[in-house]
């Protein structure tokens, strides 16, 4: 998982004091624990939302402004929410500020310091989008193009199969026609052969009959005279 975050330019050295920024919810501080313990269904090689949140929080900590700023107020608010459970949100925020006010906190400076951290998040977002674009090109666009190429190959093969199927059908019909033609020709020739044999037999019988009668009526009579 760390390699993914390193590529995002979000991974930084571990800091035991890092407090994760919760996902945007009606009460981001009181809902932080639920967000941090939620189960991720992300793929094994992709960082979960909780892990990314922790690394973003770490980046904010490492770029904290000096003095009492937004991050210090946030920590005070988090600690106070654990102490004053069940109080309304206004009381909770006022109590957190009162704790820091004793140290010289200024509400205006706290509010103004927020831009520093939102700008930092915007920078991280820009780095992430650049990384994401690379990943889309490598893992989405490339695979989509490959799928399209394979689809074209399948289409070409299907067209070849269709053409071959048509050719096979044509050849099959020609083979049937040739077989039928051969059978018809054989039948005609068999009939012709039978007719020839019949004619030959009749002719031969006639010739032999005449021969016998010549011998009987003429040749034998002549010899007796």
Wavefront OBJ file of the C-alpha trace (Angstrom):
o trace
v 0.000 0.000 0.000
v 2.884 2.330 0.721
v 4.084 2.190 -2.892
v 0.720 3.517 -4.053
v 0.872 6.447 -1.637
v 4.488 7.175 -2.546
v 3.463 7.451 -6.196
v 0.729 9.875 -5.143
v 3.392 12.067 -3.510
v 1.384 11.851 -0.291
v 3.428 9.319 1.702
v 5.674 10.965 4.284
v 7.757 9.620 7.239
v 5.606 8.278 10.082
v 4.733 10.676 12.915
v 3.249 9.355 16.161
v 1.442 12.681 16.726
v -0.427 12.574 13.432
v -4.213 12.844 13.708
v -6.173 11.810 10.587
v -8.564 14.282 8.959
v -12.027 12.667 8.842
v -14.162 12.466 5.722
v -16.548 15.386 5.250
v -19.550 14.877 7.546
v -21.916 17.079 9.617
v -19.565 16.870 12.591
v -16.083 16.009 11.281
v -14.469 15.745 14.705
v -16.973 13.509 16.456
v -17.301 11.322 13.363
v -13.544 10.834 12.927
v -13.340 7.558 14.808
v -16.078 5.968 12.699
v -14.311 7.028 9.495
v -10.947 5.746 10.696
v -12.325 2.314 11.591
v -14.539 1.805 8.538
v -13.828 -1.287 6.407
v -12.434 -0.636 2.950
v -13.492 -2.686 -0.074
v -10.745 -1.252 -2.298
v -8.542 -3.524 -4.370
v -5.399 -4.843 -2.585
v -3.024 -2.559 -4.528
v -5.044 0.628 -3.941
v -4.865 2.654 -0.739
v -8.090 2.910 1.255
v -9.780 6.221 2.020
v -8.704 5.921 5.659
v -5.042 5.422 4.696
v -5.103 8.365 2.301
v -6.775 10.499 4.981
v -4.014 9.621 7.456
v -1.293 10.565 4.976
v -2.973 13.862 4.133
v -3.218 14.615 7.850
v 0.460 13.795 8.193
v 1.296 16.200 5.368
v -0.652 18.950 7.127
v 1.168 18.274 10.398
v 4.556 18.447 8.710
v 3.634 21.788 7.170
v 2.023 23.256 10.296
v 2.239 26.988 10.872
v 3.944 28.307 14.035
v 1.784 29.511 16.894
v -1.821 28.681 17.668
v -3.442 27.981 14.307
v -6.197 25.826 12.843
v -4.403 22.514 13.476
v -3.877 23.293 17.156
v -7.534 24.311 17.465
v -8.520 21.073 15.765
v -6.500 19.042 18.275
v -8.074 20.980 21.130
v -11.530 20.350 19.667
v -10.800 16.646 19.346
v -9.596 16.403 22.945
v -12.545 18.397 24.220
v -15.040 16.190 22.367
v -13.716 13.224 24.329
v -13.995 15.049 27.642
v -17.348 16.799 27.129
v -19.353 14.010 25.564
v -23.018 14.812 25.034
v -22.712 18.629 24.946
v -24.006 20.655 21.996
v -21.646 21.646 19.208
v -21.511 25.364 20.132
v -20.480 24.572 23.699
v -17.856 22.133 22.430
v -16.290 24.675 20.085
v -16.331 27.439 22.682
v -14.716 25.151 25.255
v -11.968 24.174 22.794
v -11.230 27.827 22.037
v -11.282 28.781 25.717
v -8.520 26.250 26.339
v -6.346 27.857 23.656
v -7.411 31.402 24.537
v -5.585 31.054 27.819
v -2.435 30.552 25.727
v -3.055 33.695 23.692
v -5.123 32.245 20.844
v -6.799 34.600 18.390
v -9.970 33.391 16.631
v -9.280 35.532 13.571
v -5.780 34.100 13.147
v -7.132 30.582 13.544
v -9.697 31.177 10.800
v -7.135 32.862 8.527
v -4.722 29.953 8.906
v -7.249 27.591 7.327
v -6.325 28.812 3.812
v -2.751 27.619 4.321
v -4.008 24.069 4.827
v -6.641 24.120 2.104
v -3.964 25.367 -0.302
v -1.734 22.495 0.780
v -4.576 20.041 0.160
v -5.077 21.580 -3.280
v -1.385 20.992 -4.016
v -1.703 17.378 -2.941
v -4.795 17.055 -5.094
v -2.898 18.358 -8.110
v -0.145 15.793 -7.551
v -2.732 13.068 -7.130
v -4.562 14.030 -10.323
v -1.302 13.907 -12.260
v -0.584 10.467 -10.818
v -4.152 9.366 -11.543
v -3.872 10.500 -15.167
v -0.747 8.357 -15.555
v -2.525 5.373 -14.047
v -5.560 5.877 -16.283
v -3.289 5.989 -19.345
v -1.401 2.859 -18.253
v -4.183 0.753 -16.773
v -7.425 2.014 -18.291
v -6.737 3.568 -21.677
v -4.158 0.942 -22.647
v -6.431 -1.924 -21.598
v -9.411 -0.305 -23.322
v -7.387 0.017 -26.517
v -6.303 -3.609 -26.197
v -9.912 -4.684 -25.709
v -10.901 -2.722 -28.827
v -8.100 -4.378 -30.814
v -9.217 -7.813 -29.653
v -12.808 -6.933 -30.510
v -11.681 -5.989 -34.041
v -9.845 -9.301 -34.327
v -12.936 -11.170 -33.148
v -15.043 -9.304 -35.702
v -12.574 -10.131 -38.478
v -12.507 -13.800 -37.446
v -16.302 -13.865 -37.270
v -16.505 -12.413 -40.763
v -14.045 -15.052 -41.969
v -16.143 -17.761 -40.304
v -19.295 -16.373 -41.925
v -17.588 -16.296 -45.313
v -16.226 -19.824 -44.896
v -19.623 -21.044 -43.743
v -21.200 -19.567 -46.883
v -18.481 -21.129 -49.046
v -18.976 -24.496 -47.332
v -22.718 -24.224 -47.966
v -22.099 -23.434 -51.628
v -19.612 -26.285 -52.015
v -21.954 -28.673 -50.204
v -24.719 -27.780 -52.661
v -22.356 -28.263 -55.571
v -21.302 -31.640 -54.180
v -24.944 -32.712 -53.872
v -25.657 -31.531 -57.396
v -22.612 -33.391 -58.729
v -23.598 -36.556 -56.867
v -27.135 -36.378 -58.221
v -25.807 -35.674 -61.697
v -23.517 -38.695 -61.485
v -26.377 -40.903 -60.306
v -28.608 -39.710 -63.153
v -25.827 -40.220 -65.707
v -25.163 -43.745 -64.407
v -28.844 -44.591 -64.594
v -29.001 -43.354 -68.196
v -25.890 -45.309 -69.128
v -27.196 -48.454 -67.427
v -30.399 -48.108 -69.448
v -28.408 -47.524 -72.623
v -26.233 -50.564 -71.879
v -29.290 -52.738 -71.256
v -30.851 -51.533 -74.480
v -27.657 -52.346 -76.356
v -27.511 -55.840 -74.889
v -31.150 -56.459 -75.783
v -30.660 -55.202 -79.350
v -27.473 -57.218 -79.744
v -29.157 -60.361 -78.441
v -32.101 -59.976 -80.800
v -29.783 -59.290 -83.711
v -27.607 -62.256 -82.847
v -30.633 -64.526 -82.471
v -31.935 -63.388 -85.835
v -28.561 -64.007 -87.507
v -28.188 -67.463 -86.006
v -31.777 -68.333 -86.947
v -31.165 -67.333 -90.529
v -27.932 -69.333 -90.487
v -29.748 -72.414 -89.261
v -32.447 -72.064 -91.886
v -29.927 -71.574 -94.686
v -28.185 -74.752 -93.554
v -31.441 -76.660 -93.298
v -33.272 -75.461 -96.324
v -30.531 -74.802 -98.775
v -27.140 -76.235 -97.850
v -28.388 -79.695 -96.852
v -30.764 -79.926 -99.846
v -28.003 -79.096 -102.270
v -25.769 -81.791 -100.813
v -28.485 -84.444 -101.147
v -29.004 -83.694 -104.833
l 1 2 3 4 5 6 7 8 9 10 11 12 13 14 15 16 17 18 19 20 21 22 23 24 25 26 27 28 29 30 31 32 33 34 35 36 37 38 39 40 41 42 43 44 45 46 47 48 49 50 51 52 53 54 55 56 57 58 59 60 61 62 63 64 65 66 67 68 69 70 71 72 73 74 75 76 77 78 79 80 81 82 83 84 85 86 87 88 89 90 91 92 93 94 95 96 97 98 99 100 101 102 103 104 105 106 107 108 109 110 111 112 113 114 115 116 117 118 119 120 121 122 123 124 125 126 127 128 129 130 131 132 133 134 135 136 137 138 139 140 141 142 143 144 145 146 147 148 149 150 151 152 153 154 155 156 157 158 159 160 161 162 163 164 165 166 167 168 169 170 171 172 173 174 175 176 177 178 179 180 181 182 183 184 185 186 187 188 189 190 191 192 193 194 195 196 197 198 199 200 201 202 203 204 205 206 207 208 209 210 211 212 213 214 215 216 217 218 219 220 221 222 223 224 225
